[in-house]
Amino acid sequence: MSFENKVALVTGAGSGIGFATAKAFAEAGAQVALADIDATGTRSAAETLIAAGHKALAVQCDVTNEAEVASMVEQTIAAFGRLDAAFNNAGVQVPVVETADAKAADFERVNAVNCQGVWSCMKHELRQMRTQGYGTIVNCSSQSGFVGIAGLGPYTGTKHAVIGLTKCAALEYAPQGIRINAICPGPTDTPMVGRVRPDRGEAIDALIRKIPIGRLGRPEEIAAAVLWLCSPGASFVIGHALVVDGGYIAH
């Protein structure tokens, strides 16, 4: 999968799946804009790619702020001239808690980032791609976009919503040469998992026991699937939610 002379934009690129995907795009030849709310993290991530000989741009962006999202796309175009692929990966978790005990503030936060943030990023990426007449977008949902998980109601709701947004936009823009799909990772060994399950002990072991392959996913495995969805090899794949979860939802 060569992305030589292509331009990719990745949100949530300061660490985890986002950085792994930005790195994979860069190693495949793309010029990459790395966006994250954490200015220090995204700058460090971009500097790592630049030090390895790649072309990269760091952009601080809070995806809940539409003006910042618009600026993120504008900065990408100003630096690289166009936008061939985008991975809308930025997301947050909420504490594991029963619905009756959940906080409205947590629901509002996870919805603003995981759902509205994806919608806002797509909106501004599509404005550029519509002008170009081509492009690919991958939105980050989750295995939780397909199944219910006790204690994760607000998070699960947003990930179901991402799949719905993806399918609707895919139908709108397929005739215009733009392909839109979603990636649905299972539990992956990233900082987010560590924050939700800080003990990294019994809770993680219990989680792994539910995964048929017997381990957490690796960020690089999710990145490989994203690149495939953005590649010519997936040229007939539109409006699809690709599950990469070690077999979790196959039960």
C-alpha positions as CSV (number, residue, x, y, z in Angstrom):
1,M,0.0,0.0,0.0
2,S,1.9,3.0,-1.3
3,F,0.8,6.5,-0.4
4,E,3.7,8.2,-2.1
5,N,3.0,11.9,-2.8
6,K,-0.3,11.6,-0.9
7,V,-1.5,13.8,2.0
8,A,-3.1,12.2,5.1
9,L,-4.6,13.9,8.2
10,V,-4.9,12.0,11.5
11,T,-6.7,13.3,14.6
12,G,-5.8,12.0,18.1
13,A,-2.4,11.5,16.6
14,G,-0.3,12.3,19.7
15,S,-0.2,8.7,20.9
16,G,-1.8,5.2,20.6
17,I,-3.7,4.2,17.5
18,G,-3.5,7.8,16.1
19,F,0.2,8.0,16.2
20,A,0.6,4.4,14.9
21,T,-1.6,5.3,11.9
22,A,0.2,8.6,11.2
23,K,3.5,6.7,11.3
24,A,2.2,4.0,9.0
25,F,1.0,6.7,6.5
26,A,4.4,8.4,6.7
27,E,6.3,5.1,6.2
28,A,4.1,4.4,3.1
29,G,5.2,7.7,1.6
30,A,2.5,10.2,2.7
31,Q,2.9,13.7,3.9
32,V,1.0,13.7,7.3
33,A,-0.7,16.3,9.4
34,L,-0.9,15.1,13.0
35,A,-3.7,16.7,15.1
36,D,-4.3,16.4,18.8
37,I,-5.6,18.5,21.7
38,D,-2.3,17.8,23.4
39,A,0.0,20.3,21.7
40,T,3.1,18.9,23.3
41,G,2.2,15.3,22.4
42,T,1.4,16.0,18.8
43,R,4.5,18.2,18.4
44,S,6.7,15.4,19.8
45,A,4.9,12.8,17.5
46,A,5.5,15.0,14.4
47,E,9.1,15.6,15.3
48,T,9.6,11.8,15.6
49,L,8.4,11.4,12.1
50,I,10.4,14.3,10.8
51,A,13.6,13.0,12.4
52,A,13.0,9.7,10.5
53,G,13.0,11.6,7.2
54,H,9.2,12.0,6.7
55,K,7.2,15.1,6.0
56,A,4.9,15.9,8.9
57,L,2.9,18.8,10.4
58,A,1.8,19.2,14.0
59,V,-1.6,20.8,14.6
60,Q,-3.2,21.5,17.9
61,C,-6.9,20.9,17.6
62,D,-9.8,20.3,20.0
63,V,-12.3,18.5,17.8
64,T,-15.2,19.8,19.9
65,N,-14.4,23.3,18.7
66,E,-15.6,23.6,15.1
67,A,-13.5,26.6,14.4
68,E,-10.3,24.7,15.4
69,V,-11.4,21.8,13.2
70,A,-11.8,24.1,10.2
71,S,-8.4,25.6,11.0
72,M,-6.9,22.1,11.2
73,V,-8.0,21.3,7.6
74,E,-6.9,24.8,6.4
75,Q,-3.4,24.3,7.9
76,T,-3.1,20.9,6.2
77,I,-4.1,22.3,2.8
78,A,-1.7,25.3,3.3
79,A,1.2,23.0,4.1
80,F,0.6,20.2,1.6
81,G,-1.8,21.5,-1.0
82,R,-4.6,18.9,-0.8
83,L,-6.1,16.2,1.3
84,D,-6.2,12.6,0.1
85,A,-7.0,10.6,3.3
86,A,-8.3,11.4,6.7
87,F,-8.6,9.3,9.8
88,N,-10.9,10.8,12.4
89,N,-9.6,9.0,15.4
90,A,-9.8,11.4,18.3
91,G,-11.9,10.0,21.1
92,V,-12.3,9.8,24.9
93,Q,-13.6,7.3,27.4
94,V,-15.8,7.7,30.4
95,P,-15.6,6.0,33.8
96,V,-17.1,2.5,33.9
97,V,-20.4,3.0,35.8
98,E,-24.0,1.9,35.8
99,T,-26.4,4.1,33.9
100,A,-28.2,5.2,37.0
101,D,-25.0,6.5,38.5
102,A,-23.6,8.1,35.3
103,K,-22.9,11.9,35.3
104,A,-24.4,14.2,32.7
105,A,-21.1,16.0,32.3
106,D,-19.4,12.7,31.3
107,F,-22.1,12.0,28.8
108,E,-21.8,15.5,27.3
109,R,-18.0,15.2,27.1
110,V,-17.9,11.8,25.4
111,N,-20.6,12.8,22.9
112,A,-18.9,16.1,22.1
113,V,-15.6,14.4,21.2
114,N,-16.6,10.9,19.9
115,C,-19.7,11.9,18.0
116,Q,-19.9,15.6,17.3
117,G,-16.1,15.7,16.8
118,V,-16.2,13.0,14.1
119,W,-19.1,14.8,12.4
120,S,-17.3,18.2,12.5
121,C,-14.1,16.7,11.1
122,M,-15.9,15.0,8.3
123,K,-17.8,18.2,7.5
124,H,-14.6,20.2,6.9
125,E,-12.6,17.4,5.3
126,L,-15.5,16.8,2.9
127,R,-15.6,20.4,1.9
128,Q,-12.0,20.1,0.6
129,M,-12.5,16.6,-0.9
130,R,-15.7,17.7,-2.6
131,T,-13.7,20.5,-4.3
132,Q,-11.0,18.1,-5.3
133,G,-13.4,15.4,-6.5
134,Y,-11.7,12.6,-4.6
135,G,-10.6,11.5,-1.1
136,T,-11.0,8.8,1.5
137,I,-12.2,9.1,5.1
138,V,-12.1,6.6,7.9
139,N,-13.9,7.3,11.2
140,C,-13.0,5.6,14.4
141,S,-15.9,3.7,15.9
142,S,-15.3,0.6,18.1
143,Q,-16.5,-2.9,18.7
144,S,-18.8,-1.0,21.0
145,G,-20.5,0.2,17.9
146,F,-21.9,-3.2,17.4
147,V,-22.5,-4.6,20.9
148,G,-23.6,-3.4,24.3
149,I,-21.1,-3.3,27.2
150,A,-22.4,-3.0,30.7
151,G,-21.1,0.2,32.4
152,L,-20.1,1.9,29.1
153,G,-23.5,3.3,28.0
154,P,-22.5,6.8,26.9
155,Y,-19.3,5.6,25.2
156,T,-21.2,2.8,23.5
157,G,-23.9,5.2,22.3
158,T,-21.4,7.5,20.6
159,K,-19.7,4.6,18.8
160,H,-23.0,3.4,17.5
161,A,-23.6,6.9,16.3
162,V,-20.3,7.1,14.4
163,I,-21.3,4.1,12.3
164,G,-24.6,5.8,11.5
165,L,-22.9,9.1,10.5
166,T,-20.4,7.1,8.4
167,K,-23.1,5.3,6.4
168,C,-25.1,8.4,5.7
169,A,-22.1,10.4,4.6
170,A,-20.8,7.5,2.5
171,L,-24.1,7.4,0.6
172,E,-24.0,11.1,0.0
173,Y,-20.4,11.3,-1.3
174,A,-19.8,8.0,-3.1
175,P,-21.1,9.5,-6.4
176,Q,-18.6,12.3,-6.0
177,G,-15.5,10.1,-5.8
178,I,-15.1,10.1,-2.0
179,R,-15.1,6.9,0.0
180,I,-16.1,6.9,3.6
181,N,-15.8,4.0,6.0
182,A,-15.4,3.2,9.7
183,I,-12.9,1.2,11.7
184,C,-14.1,-0.6,14.8
185,P,-11.1,-1.6,17.0
186,G,-11.4,-4.0,19.9
187,P,-9.5,-3.5,23.1
188,T,-6.1,-2.2,22.1
189,D,-3.0,-1.7,24.1
190,T,-3.0,2.1,24.3
191,P,-2.8,4.8,27.0
192,M,-6.7,5.0,26.9
193,V,-7.1,1.4,28.0
194,G,-4.6,2.1,30.8
195,R,-6.6,5.1,32.0
196,V,-9.9,3.3,32.0
197,R,-8.3,0.2,33.6
198,P,-5.5,1.7,35.7
199,D,-4.7,-1.4,37.7
200,R,-3.6,-3.2,34.4
201,G,-4.1,-6.4,36.4
202,E,-7.2,-8.4,37.0
203,A,-9.5,-6.1,35.0
204,I,-7.2,-6.4,31.9
205,D,-6.9,-10.1,32.4
206,A,-10.7,-10.5,32.5
207,L,-11.0,-8.4,29.4
208,I,-8.4,-10.5,27.5
209,R,-10.3,-13.7,28.5
210,K,-13.2,-12.4,26.4
211,I,-11.0,-12.0,23.3
212,P,-10.7,-15.3,21.3
213,I,-7.2,-14.5,20.1
214,G,-6.2,-14.2,23.7
215,R,-4.5,-10.7,23.8
216,L,-5.1,-7.0,23.4
217,G,-4.7,-5.6,19.9
218,R,-1.7,-3.6,18.9
219,P,-2.0,-0.1,17.6
220,E,-0.1,-1.1,14.4
221,E,-2.7,-3.7,13.6
222,I,-5.5,-1.1,13.7
223,A,-3.3,1.3,11.6
224,A,-2.8,-1.4,8.9
225,A,-6.6,-1.8,8.6
226,V,-7.1,2.0,8.3
227,L,-4.4,2.2,5.5
228,W,-6.1,-0.6,3.6
229,L,-9.5,1.2,3.8
230,C,-7.8,4.3,2.4
231,S,-5.9,2.4,-0.3
232,P,-6.9,1.6,-3.9
233,G,-7.2,-2.0,-2.7
234,A,-10.5,-1.0,-1.0
235,S,-11.8,1.0,-3.9
236,F,-15.2,-0.9,-3.8
237,V,-15.6,-0.6,0.0
238,I,-18.0,2.2,0.9
239,G,-20.0,2.8,4.1
240,H,-18.5,-0.3,5.8
241,A,-17.7,-0.7,9.5
242,L,-14.6,-2.9,9.6
243,V,-14.3,-4.7,12.9
244,V,-10.7,-5.4,14.0
245,D,-11.2,-7.0,17.5
246,G,-9.5,-10.4,17.7
247,G,-12.8,-12.1,17.4
248,Y,-14.6,-10.4,20.3
249,I,-18.0,-9.8,18.7
250,A,-17.9,-13.2,16.8
251,H,-19.3,-14.8,19.9
